[in-house]
Amino acid sequence: MASWVLSECGLRPLPRIYPKPRTDQYLSNSNPSRLRVSRTGFSSDSSFSLVGRERNWGLKVSAPLRFQEVEEESEERGSVVVNGVDEFDPGAPPPFKLSDIRAAIPKHCWVKDPWRSMSYVVRDVVVVFGLAAGAAYFNNWAVWPLYWFAQSTMFWALFVLGHDCGHGSFSNDPKLNSVAGHLLHSSILVPYHGWRISHRTHHQNHGHVENDESWHPIPEKIYKTLDFATKKLRFTLPFPMLAYPFYLWGRSPGKKGSHFHPDSDLFVPNERKDVITSTVCWTAMLAILAGLSFVMGPVQLLKLYGIPYIGFVAWIDLVTYLHHHGHDEKLPWYRGKEWSYLRGGLTTLDRDYGWINNIHHDIGTHVIHHLFPQIPHYHLIEATAAAKPVLGKYYKEPKKSGPLPFYLLGVLQKSMKKDHYVSDTGDIVYYQTDPELN
């Protein structure tokens, strides 16, 4: 993910690995009656076939719509015997099915209320403009640092609401999802459809070494070809936390294409118009910012928008990284037949952000979101509580935070020092550490 960051610093970019064009396996449709899903187990070569080709504004839902009950490989699941002691093995197939988790979640948790969703949009937009007006009014250096932290957090909150639009959990109206998603994401310089499609790919392939879309591990063979300076910069803060804009332009290491280009490997032909629409909206926002720089001056625009945007980038990189890395006990990554949608999703982590949980719409409640992205954010906590008895030890209880989650910076630093690459062989692998970096 940081390949562009590194190359911008004059270092050699990370080599590409496993380049392959996208196929119709990632096509889906918001209308389940028009979609046929054919799966054999949950292997990464699952295929999706689309019935009909008309333009649809709706979300292509990230999670599979139907599942065959064939993913339990053995009766002895979830544990391994070590020195005569039965110990939990996070890489073992779980003793439950996705349908078991779904059945445990109350039915009302799946209900999407567009009025409630829009109320969160109104709340966040009012706070964003209120913070900007207050900072501009006081305009002193006792206020600006507080404003930058608060506003960058609010930009992240706007992103999460647009993220709900992208998953279709904002409402059942695909046009409302698309309009709200474009307004929310374009305002913080995110190409809505380009991001939505790549994020769908991430959900469909999470935990797969080669096929995951973001923050996926580097295989050892590729890692050892990197020069020391590139390795050091990639795993030294704050550089990895500034990678998101470069990811939008050039994707993760080993991948090719851009979230802005309709002919990118990220997209299939019938998504071309969506990608162009989002790129136009992104460009329009850039033009608005350029106009504002003439009206209020570039320095004032930098203080009001530029620095909060950088803070937002740090937020999105921090949160997305820590929802998939940094657990005290190593979590598995999969290849081949060992991977399944359920097993990959179970390697995600919930995080507690203290007071910020409510501000950024409980996106820290991440495990259930990854398994069932159709659930609105305001039902995630209840859904998680209901699912935990089924998940058992496969659910990693998050450490409780104080009012502000400063402890997560330590978790991030520790993970950056330990989680460097995975083995080139094996269908269940774990991060390994390069002692030369430490």
C-alpha distance (Angstrom), angle and dihedral (degrees) to the residues before:
residue distance angle dihedral
M1 . . .
A2 3.75 . .
S3 3.78 95.3 .
W4 3.81 93.1 110.3
V5 3.79 91.3 45.8
L6 3.75 89.6 55.3
S7 3.77 95.1 45.8
E8 3.80 90.8 48.8
C9 3.79 87.4 57.9
G10 3.78 90.4 56.7
L11 3.79 96.5 -101.2
R12 3.75 126.7 125.6
P13 3.82 111.9 -86.1
L14 3.76 118.9 -120.0
P15 3.81 114.1 -90.7
R16 3.76 117.5 -107.4
I17 3.77 117.8 -106.6
Y18 3.76 132.0 -163.8
P19 3.80 96.2 -3.3
K20 3.77 110.7 -172.7
P21 3.78 133.1 155.0
R22 3.76 120.1 -108.9
T23 3.75 116.3 -106.7
D24 3.76 134.4 -164.9
Q25 3.80 89.0 -80.6
Y26 3.80 87.1 96.0
L27 3.76 95.8 49.7
S28 3.75 114.6 112.3
N29 3.76 139.4 152.6
S30 3.76 135.9 -137.5
N31 3.80 90.2 -129.2
P32 3.82 107.3 75.2
S33 3.79 91.3 -164.8
R34 3.80 89.4 66.6
L35 3.79 96.2 47.5
R36 3.75 130.4 82.4
V37 3.79 116.2 -164.0
S38 3.77 117.5 -162.6
R39 3.78 116.1 -171.0
T40 3.74 135.6 165.8
G41 3.75 104.0 -162.1
F42 3.80 109.9 -46.7
S43 3.77 102.4 -66.4
S44 3.77 120.4 151.3
D45 3.77 92.6 -108.4
S46 3.79 92.4 67.2
S47 3.77 112.2 145.2
F48 3.78 130.6 -140.8
S49 3.79 120.0 -163.8
L50 3.78 121.2 -162.5
V51 3.77 123.1 -144.0
G52 3.78 108.1 -150.9
R53 3.79 129.9 9.6
E54 3.78 105.8 -138.5
R55 3.80 119.9 135.1
N56 3.78 111.0 -89.1
W57 3.79 124.0 -172.1
G58 3.78 91.3 -162.3
L59 3.73 129.7 107.1
K60 3.75 119.1 -91.9
V61 3.81 94.1 -132.7
S62 3.76 113.6 -123.6
A63 3.78 99.3 -140.7
P64 3.79 124.4 69.3
L65 3.80 112.2 -95.8
R66 3.80 97.6 -143.5
F67 3.76 131.3 19.5
Q68 3.75 132.7 -157.8
E69 3.76 112.2 -135.1
V70 3.80 97.2 -122.4
E71 3.76 105.0 102.7
E72 3.80 100.9 98.6
E73 3.80 103.5 94.4
S74 3.78 99.3 -174.0
E75 3.77 144.0 0.3
E76 3.79 94.3 -114.9
R77 3.78 98.8 72.6
G78 3.77 136.8 158.5
S79 3.79 97.5 16.6
V80 3.78 143.2 69.6
V81 3.79 130.2 -161.3
V82 3.83 113.0 -119.2
N83 3.83 117.6 178.4
G84 3.77 89.5 -19.5
V85 3.81 92.7 -51.6
D86 3.79 122.0 116.6
E87 3.82 104.9 -129.6
F88 3.77 130.4 -179.0
D89 3.80 114.6 -101.9
P90 3.84 112.4 -160.6
G91 3.81 90.2 -163.4
A92 3.80 95.0 56.9
P93 3.81 120.1 101.5
P94 3.82 108.4 -93.0
P95 3.82 121.5 -111.8
F96 3.81 91.4 -124.7
K97 3.78 138.5 62.0
L98 3.77 131.0 -125.8
S99 3.79 87.4 -110.6
D100 3.82 89.4 58.5
I101 3.81 90.6 57.7
R102 3.78 91.6 44.9
A103 3.81 91.5 51.4
A104 3.81 91.4 53.1
I105 3.81 93.5 56.7
P106 3.83 114.6 88.7
K107 3.77 113.7 -109.6
H108 3.80 94.4 -122.4
C109 3.82 89.7 61.8
W110 3.80 88.3 73.1
V111 3.82 93.8 54.5
K112 3.82 115.4 108.2
D113 3.78 117.4 -150.4
P114 3.83 110.6 -163.1
W115 3.81 92.2 -168.0
R116 3.78 91.1 54.7
S117 3.80 91.0 45.8
M118 3.80 91.3 50.4
S119 3.80 90.5 48.7
Y120 3.81 88.6 61.3
V121 3.80 89.6 50.5
V122 3.80 91.2 51.7
R123 3.80 91.0 46.9
D124 3.79 93.8 50.9
V125 3.81 95.5 43.7
V126 3.81 91.4 50.3
V127 3.81 90.3 50.6
V128 3.83 92.3 47.7
F129 3.81 93.7 52.5
G130 3.79 91.8 40.5
L131 3.80 92.1 54.0
A132 3.80 91.6 47.5
A133 3.81 92.6 48.9
G134 3.80 91.8 48.1
A135 3.78 94.0 48.7
A136 3.81 92.2 47.7
Y137 3.81 91.2 48.5
F138 3.83 96.5 50.8
N139 3.83 94.1 33.1
N140 3.80 97.8 179.1
W141 3.78 134.5 124.8
A142 3.79 93.5 -111.7
V143 3.82 88.1 65.0
W144 3.82 104.9 35.5
P145 3.85 98.8 72.2
L146 3.82 90.6 49.4
Y147 3.79 89.7 47.6
W148 3.80 92.9 50.2
F149 3.78 93.3 53.2
A150 3.80 93.9 44.1
Q151 3.80 95.4 44.5
S152 3.80 95.1 45.5
T153 3.80 87.3 52.9
M154 3.79 90.0 51.0
F155 3.81 90.9 49.6
W156 3.80 86.3 55.0
A157 3.82 89.2 49.8
L158 3.83 89.4 53.7
F159 3.78 89.0 51.2
V160 3.81 91.8 53.2
L161 3.81 91.4 53.4
G162 3.81 89.6 50.2
H163 3.79 86.7 47.4
D164 3.83 88.3 58.2
C165 3.81 88.5 51.8
G166 3.79 89.2 53.0
H167 3.79 91.9 52.9
G168 3.78 93.7 45.1
S169 3.80 90.9 -119.1
F170 3.82 91.4 115.3
S171 3.81 92.9 73.4
N172 3.80 142.7 -34.1
D173 3.81 90.2 -107.3
P174 3.82 108.2 93.8
K175 3.80 93.1 -163.5
L176 3.81 91.8 53.3
N177 3.80 89.4 48.3
S178 3.79 91.6 51.1
V179 3.82 96.3 45.8
A180 3.82 94.2 44.8
G181 3.80 91.5 43.5
H182 3.80 92.6 52.4
L183 3.80 93.5 47.8
L184 3.80 93.5 47.1
H185 3.79 98.6 42.7
S186 3.79 98.1 37.9
S187 3.81 89.3 54.1
I188 3.82 88.7 63.0
L189 3.83 95.3 38.5
V190 3.79 98.5 -102.5
P191 3.85 118.1 136.7
Y192 3.79 99.4 -128.4
H193 3.81 103.5 -152.9
G194 3.80 94.1 34.6
W195 3.79 90.2 54.2
R196 3.81 93.5 40.2
I197 3.79 92.9 56.4
S198 3.81 95.6 46.4
H199 3.81 90.4 45.5
R200 3.79 89.1 53.1
T201 3.80 87.8 54.4
H202 3.81 89.1 51.7
H203 3.80 92.1 52.9
Q204 3.79 93.1 46.5
N205 3.81 92.8 50.9
H206 3.78 106.4 27.7
G207 3.78 114.4 150.4
H208 3.82 94.1 21.9
V209 3.81 111.5 123.4
E210 3.78 96.0 -142.4
N211 3.81 105.4 23.0
D212 3.81 102.7 45.6
E213 3.77 112.5 106.3
S214 3.80 107.0 -143.8
W215 3.83 136.9 30.0
H216 3.80 89.7 2.8
P217 3.82 116.2 160.6
I218 3.80 126.0 -98.0
P219 3.83 114.1 -120.6
E220 3.80 114.0 -121.1
K221 3.81 94.8 -113.8
I222 3.80 91.6 57.9
Y223 3.79 93.2 40.0
K224 3.80 92.2 56.8
T225 3.80 91.6 55.5
L226 3.82 91.4 62.4
D227 3.78 120.1 97.6
F228 3.80 117.2 -117.1
A229 3.81 94.9 -108.8
T230 3.82 91.7 54.5
K231 3.80 91.4 49.6
K232 3.79 92.0 46.9
L233 3.78 94.4 50.1
R234 3.79 93.7 45.1
F235 3.80 91.7 56.0
T236 3.80 99.7 35.1
L237 3.79 121.1 93.1
P238 2.98 136.3 -91.1
F239 3.81 95.5 21.5
P240 3.85 98.1 71.8
M241 3.81 88.3 50.9
L242 3.81 91.5 60.8
A243 3.80 96.2 53.1
Y244 3.81 103.2 98.4
P245 3.84 99.9 90.4
F246 3.80 89.2 48.2
Y247 3.80 89.9 48.6
L248 3.81 89.6 54.5
W249 3.80 89.9 52.9
G250 3.80 98.8 40.1
R251 3.83 110.8 8.5
S252 3.79 126.1 -135.9
P253 3.82 126.4 -35.3
G254 3.77 110.5 -72.5
K255 3.81 93.3 22.3
K256 3.78 128.4 97.0
G257 3.77 133.6 -153.4
S258 3.78 137.1 56.2
H259 3.79 135.5 -101.2
F260 3.81 88.2 -131.3
H261 3.81 100.4 51.7
P262 3.82 117.8 81.6
D263 3.82 91.7 -152.4
S264 3.80 93.4 55.6
D265 3.80 119.7 126.5
L266 3.79 85.7 -114.4
F267 3.80 91.7 74.0
V268 3.78 140.5 52.9
P269 3.83 122.4 -140.2
N270 3.81 97.8 -95.7
E271 3.84 89.6 57.4
R272 3.79 92.8 58.1
K273 3.83 96.8 97.1
D274 3.81 91.4 48.5
V275 3.80 92.0 52.5
I276 3.82 92.5 47.3
T277 3.82 90.4 49.8
S278 3.78 92.1 52.9
T279 3.79 93.4 45.7
V280 3.81 90.0 51.8
C281 3.82 90.5 50.6
W282 3.82 90.4 48.7
T283 3.81 90.1 50.3
A284 3.80 90.8 49.1
M285 3.80 90.4 54.8
L286 3.79 89.8 49.8
A287 3.82 88.7 52.5
I288 3.82 90.8 50.3
L289 3.79 90.2 52.5
A290 3.80 90.7 48.9
G291 3.81 89.5 52.2
L292 3.81 91.4 48.8
S293 3.79 90.1 52.8
F294 3.84 88.4 61.5
V295 3.80 92.4 45.8
M296 3.82 100.0 47.1
G297 3.79 101.3 14.8
P298 3.82 128.5 -102.6
V299 3.81 94.6 -93.6
Q300 3.80 93.2 54.9
L301 3.81 90.7 45.9
L302 3.79 89.5 50.1
K303 3.80 90.5 53.4
L304 3.79 95.4 43.5
Y305 3.81 99.8 39.7
G306 3.82 114.1 -0.1
I307 3.80 99.8 60.7
P308 3.83 93.8 41.2
Y309 3.81 87.6 51.3
I310 3.81 90.3 54.9
G311 3.80 88.2 48.6
F312 3.79 89.5 51.4
V313 3.81 90.0 52.4
A314 3.80 89.2 53.1
W315 3.80 90.0 49.3
I316 3.81 94.7 51.2
D317 3.81 93.0 46.9
L318 3.81 92.5 45.6
V319 3.79 95.4 48.0
T320 3.80 97.7 42.4
Y321 3.81 92.0 46.5
L322 3.80 95.7 48.4
H323 3.80 93.3 47.3
H324 3.80 87.4 63.9
H325 3.81 104.6 27.8
G326 3.77 143.5 35.7
H327 3.80 104.7 56.9
D328 3.81 114.7 149.9
E329 3.79 89.3 -123.7
K330 3.78 114.7 54.3
L331 3.79 114.8 -105.5
P332 3.81 122.4 -145.8
W333 3.78 131.4 -111.1
Y334 3.79 118.5 -157.3
R335 3.77 142.8 -143.6
G336 3.78 134.9 -174.5
K337 3.78 120.2 -11.8
E338 3.79 93.4 -9.1
W339 3.80 90.7 70.4
S340 3.78 121.1 86.8
Y341 3.78 133.9 162.0
L342 3.80 90.2 -110.0
R343 3.80 97.3 46.0
G344 3.78 91.9 46.2
G345 3.79 92.1 49.1
L346 3.81 91.6 50.5
T347 3.80 90.8 63.4
T348 3.80 90.3 67.8
L349 3.81 120.2 101.9
D350 3.77 135.9 -137.6
R351 3.82 115.5 -135.5
D352 3.79 130.8 -163.9
Y353 3.82 116.2 -137.4
G354 3.81 100.0 179.9
W355 3.79 112.8 -141.6
I356 3.79 90.1 1.7
N357 3.82 92.8 66.0
N358 3.78 90.9 84.4
I359 3.79 94.7 37.7
H360 3.79 93.8 57.2
H361 3.80 93.8 39.3
D362 3.82 99.9 -105.7
I363 3.79 94.1 -70.6
G364 3.81 85.8 150.0
T365 3.81 85.9 75.8
H366 3.76 86.4 82.0
V367 3.81 111.7 149.3
I368 3.80 96.8 69.1
H369 3.80 89.5 40.2
H370 3.79 89.9 56.4
L371 3.78 93.6 48.9
F372 3.81 95.6 41.2
P373 3.82 110.6 20.2
Q374 3.80 89.9 170.4
I375 3.83 90.5 76.2
P376 3.85 111.9 99.5
H377 3.79 115.2 -116.8
Y378 3.80 92.5 -115.0
H379 3.82 90.7 63.4
L380 3.81 98.2 45.4
I381 3.80 96.9 94.5
E382 3.81 93.6 51.0
A383 3.80 92.0 43.4
T384 3.80 90.9 50.8
A385 3.80 92.9 50.0
A386 3.80 89.7 51.7
A387 3.82 93.3 47.6
K388 3.81 98.8 45.9
P389 3.85 95.6 83.5
V390 3.81 88.2 56.2
L391 3.81 94.7 44.5
G392 3.80 93.8 49.6
K393 3.81 112.7 167.8
Y394 3.79 90.7 -3.5
Y395 3.80 86.6 75.9
K396 3.80 112.0 78.6
E397 3.81 108.4 -150.4
P398 3.82 108.6 -133.5
K399 3.79 121.0 -122.6
K400 3.79 111.2 -106.0
S401 3.79 115.0 -109.6
G402 3.75 131.7 -144.3
P403 3.82 118.5 -122.5
L404 3.82 88.7 -66.7
P405 3.83 122.1 31.6
F406 3.80 98.7 -124.5
Y407 3.82 90.1 142.2
L408 3.81 88.9 70.7
L409 3.79 89.7 69.8
G410 3.80 87.8 63.6
V411 3.80 91.0 48.1
L412 3.80 89.6 50.4
Q413 3.80 93.2 48.8
K414 3.81 91.8 48.6
S415 3.79 92.7 49.7
M416 3.80 92.6 48.5
K417 3.80 88.4 55.6
K418 3.81 94.5 49.5
D419 3.82 111.7 28.1
H420 3.80 105.4 70.7
Y421 3.82 112.0 131.5
V422 3.79 144.4 -17.7
S423 3.78 131.7 -128.7
D424 3.81 119.3 -85.7
T425 3.80 90.3 -131.9
G426 3.77 134.7 51.9
D427 3.78 132.7 60.2
I428 3.83 93.0 -121.0
V429 3.79 112.6 45.3
Y430 3.79 137.7 165.7
Y431 3.78 133.0 -152.5
Q432 3.78 115.4 -86.6
T433 3.80 129.6 -157.6
D434 3.78 129.1 -121.6
P435 3.84 104.4 -142.9
E436 3.81 91.2 -160.8
L437 3.82 90.3 68.9
N438 3.80 91.8 57.4
